[in-house]
C-alpha cells in the first residue's frame, strides 16, 4: 500500500509542472478543400449510412454515419439542426471527404437534398470570428489583401464576411471596420470559425 507521503509527492510534482505540459495539445485545424456539406440531423440526411469508396464507385471501404463525422464544434459551433462535412475534391456527383478525426479521406455520392456549399456562400451566411491560438500575423486586418495594416482582431471580435478572394476575406467587424484578413493559411487550413445561425442554401 502506498504511503500518504508518496501521493503528496506526486501531487506536488503535478502542480509544479508547466501549464503548457498539462494543457491539451492544440487542435489541428482542418483543410478547407472546396466547400462543405451540411447534413440535417433529422429527415433526409444520414438516417442511413452512406457508402464510402476508395475511388468514385470503386472499392467500397466502409460507410459514413453521424457518429463517425469529425467533430469540429470548436470551428462550426454546436448545432442541433445539422452536422458539417468538409469536401476536398469533386468528380461529377462524387465528393471526396475527410470522414473521421484522423483525417482519412474517401469518396461518397451524397443524397440530392444535401447540396455542396461553396465557402463563400457558407461563410457569408454566418457571423464569424478568427480561431484562437493562431500566429499573430493571422489576426491582422488590412486595408487591402496584405497591404496597409489596420487594427488587429481577436478571437472575441465577430465580423461579417462580405466576399472571398482566394485566401483572403473582406470582412466588416462589429465596430463597422471594413478590411481584409486571411480566412485560410498558406497550407489551406481553416483560420475562421463561425456561429451556428441560420443560413441560405441558394446563391
N, C-alpha and C positions, 0 to 999 in steps of 0.2 A: 504493500500500500504506500502511495506517495505521501510524503510529509507535507504539512501546510506550507513550510518554508519553500519547498520545491515549486508549488503553484504560485507563491508570491514572487519568486524569481522570474518565472515565465511571464507573469502579468507585467512586471516591471520592464522586461525586455520588449514586450509587445508595445507598451505605452511609449517606450523611448525610441521606437522605430520611426524613421521619417514618414511624414504624411503621404509622400509620393509612393512609398512602398506599400502602405496599407490601402491606398485608394485603388479603385478598379482601373484597369488599363483603359485608355481612350477607345471609344468605339470606332470601328473602321467605317468611314463614310462610303456609301455605295457609288459605283459608277453610274452616271446619268443615262448613258445609252441614247436611245432616240425618242423615248416617250414613256408613258405609264398606262397601265390598265387599272381600272378601279372595279373590283369585283363586289357586287352587292352581297351583304351578309344574309339576305333573305331573297326569295324569288329565284330568278334565273341567273344565278351566279355560279358558285361552286357547290351547289347542292349535291351534284355528282362529281367525283374526282375526274379531272381532265388527263388524258394520256400524255405522257412525256416521251419524246423521241430524241435519239442521238442526232439524226438528220430529219428534215421535214418528211414525215410519213414513213420513215425507215428506222428499224432497230429500236423498238419500244424499250425504254429503260425504267419505267415506273409510272406514277401518276401524281398529279398535284391536287392537294386538298387544303382546306383552310388552315389546318394545324401545321402545315409544312411551309407556308409562305413566310419569308423573312420578316421579322418583327422590327419595323422602323418607326415605332411610335415616337421616338425622340426626334425624328425628322418630320413625319407627317401628322403627328398628334394621334390621340386615341379617338377612333370613330366607332360608333355603334351602327353605322349605316353601310360602310364599305371598307375594303381592305386593298391597299395598293400593291402592285407588282410592276417592277421596272423592266422595260423591254430594251434589249441591247441591239437587236437586229431584226429585219423583216425580209421575208421572201414570199411574195404573194400574200395569202391569208395566214401564213405561218409566221410565228413570232418566237424569237429566242429570248428566254428569260432566265434570270438567276432565281432558282426555285427553292433554295434553302439558305440558312445562315452561313454556311461555308462558302457561298458564292458559286456553287456548281451551277452550270447552265444546261438547258435543254430546250428543245423546240416543242411548241404546242400550237393547236389551232383553236382559239377561243370561240365561245358562243357569240353569235352576232349581236346579242344585246349588250356586250361589253366592248365598246369601241376603244381603239388605241388613241390616247390623247397626246398631242404634242406638248412639250414642256412649256412652250409659250402660252398655249391655251390653259393648261393646268395652273401654272403659277399666277397668271393674270386673274384667275378666279378665286384667289385666296389672299388673305393677309399674311405676309411673310416676315421672316427675320433671319439674320445670319446665325449659323450654328455656333455654339460655344466651343472654346478650345482650339480655334483656328490660329494660324500665324497672323501676326499683327497686320501684315500687308493686305489681308483679305477683308479687313474691317474698314479699309479706306474707301471713302466716297470721292468720286472725281467729277469734274465738270463735263469732261468728255472721256471716253474709254482710255484709261491710263494716263490722262493729261490733266494738269491743274487740280491738285489735291484740295478737297473740301474737308469739312469736319468729319472725322471718322464716326462710324456707327458702332453700336454694341449689340450683343445678343438680345438685350431687352428693348431695343428700338425696333418697332414694327414699321413696315413700309408696304407700299403697293407697287407691284411690278407693272410697268406700262408697256414694255416691249423687250425682246431679246435680240441681241446681235452676236452670234457665235457664243463666246464665253462671257459676254457682258450683258448686264441688265440695266435698263433705265428704270429708276425707282423714284417714288415720291414718298418721303418719310412722314412720320406722324407730326413733324414740325413744318410741313409743307416745303421741305428742302428737296429740290429736284437734282438728281445726279446719276452717276453710273458706278456700278460695282460688279465684281466678278460673281457669277452665280454658280460656276463650277471651276475647279482648279485646272492646272496645266495637264494633269493626268485624266481629267474628265470626271473627277469625283465631286459629289454634291457639296455645296457651300451654304445653301439656303434651306431653311426649314419653313414649314407652313402651319397655319392654324386650321383645324378641321371645320371649315364653314362650307356652306352650300356652293356648288359650282354649276356652271352651264356646260353641257357637252356639245353644244352647237357653236360653230365659229361665228 
